[in-house]
Amino acid sequence: MTGNIHLLQSLKGIWLKLLLLFSGLFIFEMLFPILGASAQVQQNMLKEMNDIPPMVEKMFGAGFIDALLKYGIIALGYIHPLALVLFILFIFIAVSQIITSEIGSGVIGYTLSKPVSRKRIYFNLAVVIYTGLGGLAVACYSASALGIRLFHGAKLSTAPFAALSWNLFLVMILIAGYIVVFAAAAETGKALFTWGGIALLTFYIISLAAPLWKPLEFITPIDPFSYYKPMAILIGSRNSVVESVLLITASVVMFAVGGWLFSRRDILTG
């Protein structure tokens, strides 16, 4: 019972932030189908595509040009850093709200004085993060699908965007796994945001640079961003069932590691 109360309190603490992020993502992704309906925007894009350096296509993966030709500016909505940042921001907010800030403020001591285990707290965290990320992925797909139907009719299929949103969700739960491990070890929310942010920024830069410099390829198996393939999906590739299972499993394992680290922390010292 106390565990359920803790979950409800956790949701109460971040529901407004999640709603704002959900709305922001929906509006952001809706802008691209609207802009794509403009003949002038399409013409400008076609002109600019002739000047795209080969390096850019390598960075964003095979199919970058083909995806732009087929979906125009709509395709850019899924590789824009802001979309990824909003997802990651939610993960940091949820982890900080439920774990790091509670330790730093002493709230966690009060929580654990009740009949609720640390494992239950981490389970609640997983529920909040997985549900929230699923909602944000749905927001992305809903905006793209609605925008295509309203402004592009039957000319474009929305099916690839469903696969793309699923791929985005998988990558984000993997990133969430990394962040909860940082949270379990971080002394404060500031440390979590600082070191977790630096690690993710490094991974993102590596994912862009790896296609250009082969020595970096050995890092890609542990780089969550290397599994995000929006352009390939938009031109016909689909999420492998095996890869989906592996990413989900990796995320669950990292949540378990984070829970183990958290269970061994001295919460009285933060």
C-alpha positions as CSV (number, residue, x, y, z in Angstrom):
1,M,0.0,0.0,0.0
2,T,2.8,2.4,1.0
3,G,4.6,1.5,-2.3
4,N,1.5,2.5,-4.3
5,I,1.3,5.8,-2.3
6,H,5.0,6.5,-3.2
7,L,4.2,5.8,-6.9
8,L,1.3,8.2,-6.8
9,Q,3.4,10.8,-5.1
10,S,6.1,10.4,-7.7
11,L,3.6,10.8,-10.5
12,K,2.1,13.8,-8.8
13,G,5.5,15.4,-8.7
14,I,6.2,15.2,-12.4
15,W,2.9,14.9,-14.2
16,L,2.8,18.6,-15.1
17,K,6.4,18.5,-16.4
18,L,5.5,15.4,-18.5
19,L,2.4,17.2,-19.9
20,L,4.5,20.2,-20.9
21,L,7.1,18.0,-22.6
22,F,4.3,16.0,-24.3
23,S,2.7,19.2,-25.6
24,G,6.1,20.6,-26.6
25,L,7.0,17.5,-28.6
26,F,3.6,17.3,-30.2
27,I,3.8,20.9,-31.4
28,F,7.4,20.6,-32.5
29,E,6.8,17.5,-34.6
30,M,3.6,19.0,-36.0
31,L,5.5,22.0,-37.3
32,F,7.4,19.8,-39.8
33,P,4.4,18.4,-41.7
34,I,3.0,22.0,-41.8
35,L,6.2,23.4,-43.2
36,G,6.5,20.4,-45.6
37,A,3.1,21.4,-47.1
38,S,4.6,24.7,-48.3
39,A,5.7,24.5,-52.0
40,Q,8.3,27.2,-51.3
41,V,9.8,25.2,-48.4
42,Q,10.0,22.1,-50.6
43,Q,11.7,24.0,-53.4
44,N,14.2,25.5,-51.1
45,M,15.0,22.1,-49.6
46,L,15.5,20.6,-53.1
47,K,17.9,23.4,-53.9
48,E,19.8,23.0,-50.7
49,M,20.1,19.2,-51.0
50,N,22.3,19.7,-54.0
51,D,24.8,21.3,-51.7
52,I,24.7,18.8,-48.9
53,P,28.2,17.5,-48.3
54,P,28.7,13.7,-48.5
55,M,30.0,13.9,-44.9
56,V,26.5,14.8,-43.7
57,E,24.9,11.8,-45.3
58,K,27.5,9.6,-43.7
59,M,26.9,11.1,-40.3
60,F,23.1,10.6,-40.4
61,G,23.2,7.2,-42.1
62,A,22.5,5.6,-45.4
63,G,19.2,6.8,-46.8
64,F,19.5,10.3,-45.5
65,I,19.1,11.9,-49.0
66,D,16.4,9.3,-50.0
67,A,14.4,10.1,-46.8
68,L,14.6,13.8,-47.5
69,L,13.4,13.3,-51.1
70,K,10.5,11.2,-49.9
71,Y,9.4,12.9,-46.7
72,G,11.0,16.4,-47.1
73,I,11.3,18.5,-44.0
74,I,9.2,16.0,-42.0
75,A,12.2,13.7,-41.9
76,L,14.2,16.4,-40.1
77,G,11.9,16.4,-37.2
78,Y,13.2,13.1,-36.0
79,I,16.9,13.9,-36.2
80,H,16.6,17.3,-34.8
81,P,18.6,17.4,-31.5
82,L,15.7,19.2,-29.7
83,A,13.4,16.2,-30.1
84,L,16.1,14.0,-28.5
85,V,16.8,16.5,-25.8
86,L,13.2,16.7,-24.7
87,F,13.1,12.9,-24.2
88,I,16.3,12.9,-22.3
89,L,15.2,15.9,-20.2
90,F,12.2,13.9,-19.0
91,I,14.4,11.0,-18.0
92,F,16.6,13.3,-15.9
93,I,13.6,15.0,-14.3
94,A,12.0,11.6,-13.4
95,V,15.2,10.2,-12.0
96,S,16.0,13.4,-10.1
97,Q,12.5,13.7,-8.7
98,I,12.2,10.1,-7.5
99,I,15.8,9.3,-6.5
100,T,18.5,11.9,-6.4
101,S,16.5,14.9,-5.0
102,E,14.9,12.7,-2.4
103,I,18.2,11.5,-1.1
104,G,19.6,15.0,-1.0
105,S,16.6,16.5,0.7
106,G,16.2,13.7,3.2
107,V,12.8,12.8,1.9
108,I,14.0,9.3,1.1
109,G,14.8,8.6,4.7
110,Y,11.2,9.4,5.6
111,T,10.0,7.2,2.7
112,L,12.1,4.3,3.8
113,S,10.9,4.6,7.4
114,K,7.6,3.3,6.0
115,P,7.1,-0.3,4.9
116,V,8.4,0.3,1.3
117,S,11.6,-1.2,0.1
118,R,14.3,0.5,-2.0
119,K,13.5,-2.1,-4.7
120,R,9.9,-0.9,-4.8
121,I,11.1,2.7,-5.2
122,Y,13.2,1.7,-8.1
123,F,10.4,-0.3,-9.6
124,N,8.2,2.8,-9.3
125,L,10.9,4.8,-11.1
126,A,11.0,2.2,-13.9
127,V,7.2,2.4,-14.3
128,V,7.2,6.2,-14.4
129,I,10.1,6.3,-16.9
130,Y,8.9,3.6,-19.3
131,T,5.3,4.9,-19.2
132,G,6.5,8.5,-19.7
133,L,8.8,7.7,-22.6
134,G,6.1,5.6,-24.2
135,G,3.7,8.6,-24.0
136,L,6.4,10.9,-25.5
137,A,6.9,8.5,-28.4
138,V,3.2,8.4,-29.0
139,A,3.2,12.2,-29.0
140,C,5.8,12.2,-31.8
141,Y,4.0,9.6,-33.9
142,S,0.6,11.3,-33.3
143,A,1.9,14.7,-34.4
144,S,3.5,13.3,-37.5
145,A,0.6,11.1,-38.5
146,L,-2.0,13.8,-37.9
147,G,0.2,16.4,-39.8
148,I,0.6,14.1,-42.7
149,R,-3.1,13.3,-42.9
150,L,-4.1,17.0,-42.6
151,F,-1.6,18.5,-44.9
152,H,-0.3,15.7,-47.2
153,G,-3.3,13.3,-47.6
154,A,-2.7,9.9,-48.9
155,K,0.6,10.9,-50.7
156,L,2.6,9.8,-47.7
157,S,2.4,6.7,-45.5
158,T,2.4,7.1,-41.7
159,A,3.5,3.5,-41.1
160,P,7.2,4.3,-41.1
161,F,6.7,6.9,-38.4
162,A,5.2,4.2,-36.2
163,A,8.3,2.1,-36.6
164,L,10.4,5.2,-36.1
165,S,8.7,6.1,-32.9
166,W,9.2,2.6,-31.6
167,N,12.9,2.8,-32.5
168,L,13.0,6.1,-30.6
169,F,11.4,4.6,-27.6
170,L,13.8,1.7,-27.5
171,V,16.8,4.0,-27.7
172,M,15.4,6.2,-25.0
173,I,14.8,3.4,-22.5
174,L,18.4,2.3,-23.1
175,I,19.5,5.8,-22.3
176,A,17.3,5.7,-19.2
177,G,19.2,2.7,-18.1
178,Y,22.5,4.6,-18.3
179,I,21.0,7.5,-16.4
180,V,19.6,5.4,-13.5
181,V,23.0,3.9,-13.0
182,F,24.5,7.4,-12.8
183,A,21.7,8.4,-10.4
184,A,22.3,5.5,-8.1
185,A,25.9,6.5,-7.7
186,A,25.5,10.3,-7.9
187,E,25.7,12.3,-4.7
188,T,23.4,15.1,-5.8
189,G,21.1,16.0,-8.6
190,K,23.7,18.5,-9.8
191,A,26.2,15.7,-10.2
192,L,23.7,13.6,-12.0
193,F,22.9,16.3,-14.5
194,T,26.6,17.2,-15.0
195,W,28.2,13.8,-15.4
196,G,25.2,12.1,-16.9
197,G,24.9,15.0,-19.4
198,I,28.6,14.9,-20.3
199,A,28.4,11.2,-20.9
200,L,25.4,11.4,-23.1
201,L,26.8,14.3,-25.1
202,T,30.0,12.3,-25.6
203,F,28.0,9.3,-26.9
204,Y,26.0,11.5,-29.2
205,I,29.1,13.1,-30.7
206,I,30.7,9.7,-31.1
207,S,27.6,8.4,-32.9
208,L,27.9,11.2,-35.4
209,A,31.6,10.9,-35.8
210,A,32.0,7.1,-35.9
211,P,30.9,6.8,-39.6
212,L,33.6,9.4,-40.5
213,W,36.4,7.9,-38.4
214,K,36.6,4.1,-38.2
215,P,38.6,3.8,-34.9
216,L,35.5,5.1,-33.1
217,E,33.4,2.2,-34.4
218,F,34.5,-0.1,-31.5
219,I,32.6,2.2,-29.1
220,T,29.3,2.0,-31.0
221,P,28.0,-1.3,-29.4
222,I,27.8,0.6,-26.0
223,D,26.7,3.9,-27.6
224,P,22.8,4.1,-27.3
225,F,22.6,6.7,-30.1
226,S,24.2,4.3,-32.5
227,Y,20.9,2.2,-32.4
228,Y,18.8,5.2,-33.5
229,K,18.3,4.9,-37.3
230,P,15.6,7.3,-38.4
231,M,16.6,7.7,-42.0
232,A,17.0,4.0,-42.7
233,I,13.6,3.4,-41.2
234,L,11.9,6.1,-43.2
235,I,13.1,4.5,-46.5
236,G,11.9,1.0,-45.7
237,S,14.1,-0.6,-43.0
238,R,12.3,-2.0,-40.0
239,N,13.2,-2.6,-36.4
240,S,14.7,-6.1,-35.9
241,V,12.8,-8.2,-33.4
242,V,16.2,-9.4,-32.1
243,E,17.6,-5.9,-31.7
244,S,14.4,-4.7,-30.0
245,V,14.6,-7.6,-27.5
246,L,18.3,-6.9,-26.9
247,L,17.7,-3.2,-26.3
248,I,14.8,-3.8,-23.9
249,T,16.9,-6.5,-22.1
250,A,19.9,-4.1,-21.8
251,S,17.7,-1.4,-20.3
252,V,16.2,-3.8,-17.8
253,V,19.6,-5.0,-16.8
254,M,20.9,-1.5,-16.2
255,F,17.8,-0.7,-14.1
256,A,18.6,-3.8,-12.1
257,V,22.3,-2.7,-11.7
258,G,21.1,0.8,-10.7
259,G,18.7,-0.7,-8.1
260,W,21.5,-2.9,-6.7
261,L,23.8,0.2,-6.4
262,F,21.0,2.2,-4.8
263,S,20.3,-0.6,-2.3
264,R,23.9,-0.5,-1.1
265,R,24.1,3.3,-0.7
266,D,24.3,4.9,2.7
267,I,21.2,7.2,2.3
268,L,22.0,9.0,5.6
269,T,25.0,10.6,4.0
270,G,23.4,11.4,0.6
